[in-house]
Amino acid sequence: MNSFFKQTYILVGQIPYGKVASYGQIARVLGRPRAAREVGWAMGCCPDADNLPWWRVVKADGTVAGGQYADMRRGMLEDEGVAFLLDGRVNMKECNIEDVMFDIFELERLDD
């Protein structure tokens, strides 16, 4: 598994209950602001989906991605109390984790 994917999983694991992060936000925190799609690829082949809150990663505008699993993801977010706008998108102003809440030092320990 490549380092970017490992770092992605570490950050996604830090998203707290009832909060979300966008694919682009994860990429930006990892120092690769144009790698949102790569974050999506990492999430698509997550090796530990039972223990990683993959459903907490959404598009930048709050749209819940996931194709055939979008409704399931939305349900999981609703169960956590994530607020949605009338048009079905996550209320990013209310539910988005701030970049500063990520423990980037955990990423540095990955290289040790």
C-alpha positions in Angstrom: 0.0 0.0 0.0 1.4 3.4 -0.9 2.2 6.1 1.7 -0.5 8.5 0.5 -3.2 5.9 1.1 -1.8 5.1 4.6 -1.8 8.8 5.4 -5.4 9.1 4.1 -6.6 6.3 6.3 -4.9 7.9 9.4 -6.7 11.2 8.8 -10.0 9.6 8.0 -9.7 7.7 11.3 -9.5 11.0 13.1 -12.8 12.4 11.8 -15.0 12.5 14.9 -18.5 11.1 15.3 -21.1 13.6 13.9 -18.5 15.4 11.7 -17.4 15.0 8.1 -14.4 16.0 5.9 -14.2 16.4 2.2 -12.0 14.5 -0.2 -10.2 17.8 -1.1 -9.8 18.7 2.5 -8.1 15.4 3.3 -5.8 16.0 0.3 -5.0 19.5 1.3 -4.1 18.5 4.9 -1.8 15.9 3.4 0.0 18.6 1.4 -1.5 17.6 -2.0 -4.4 20.0 -2.6 -5.1 18.7 -6.1 -5.3 15.0 -5.0 -9.0 14.8 -4.0 -9.5 12.0 -6.5 -6.6 10.0 -5.1 -8.3 10.3 -1.7 -11.4 8.9 -3.3 -9.4 6.0 -4.8 -7.9 5.3 -1.4 -11.4 5.2 0.2 -12.6 2.9 -2.6 -10.0 0.2 -1.7 -9.9 0.7 2.0 -8.5 -2.4 3.6 -10.2 -1.9 7.0 -13.6 -0.7 6.2 -15.0 -2.2 9.4 -12.9 0.1 11.6 -12.5 3.2 9.4 -15.3 5.8 9.3 -15.3 6.0 5.5 -18.8 7.3 5.3 -17.7 10.6 6.9 -15.8 11.6 3.8 -18.0 13.6 1.4 -17.7 15.9 -1.6 -16.6 19.5 -1.0 -20.2 20.8 -1.5 -21.6 18.3 1.0 -22.8 15.8 -1.6 -22.7 12.2 -0.3 -20.8 10.1 -2.9 -20.9 6.4 -3.1 -23.1 5.5 -6.1 -25.3 2.6 -5.0 -24.2 3.1 -1.4 -25.0 6.8 -1.2 -28.3 6.2 0.6 -26.6 3.9 3.1 -23.9 6.4 3.7 -26.5 9.2 4.2 -28.3 6.9 6.7 -25.1 6.3 8.7 -24.4 10.1 8.8 -28.0 10.8 9.9 -27.6 8.2 12.7 -24.6 10.3 13.9 -26.6 13.5 13.9 -25.0 15.0 10.8 -27.2 17.9 9.6 -28.4 18.0 6.0 -29.6 20.9 3.9 -33.0 20.7 2.2 -31.3 19.8 -1.1 -29.9 16.6 0.5 -26.3 17.8 0.9 -24.4 17.7 4.3 -24.5 21.1 6.0 -20.7 21.7 5.7 -20.8 24.9 7.8 -22.2 22.9 10.7 -20.6 19.5 10.3 -17.2 19.9 8.6 -14.2 19.2 10.8 -11.6 22.0 10.8 -8.2 21.3 9.3 -6.5 22.2 12.6 -8.3 19.3 14.4 -6.3 16.7 12.4 -3.2 15.3 14.2 -0.7 15.6 11.4 2.1 14.5 13.8 0.6 11.0 13.6 1.5 11.1 9.9 5.2 11.8 10.8 5.3 8.8 13.1 4.3 6.7 10.1 7.8 7.3 8.6 9.6 6.2 11.8 
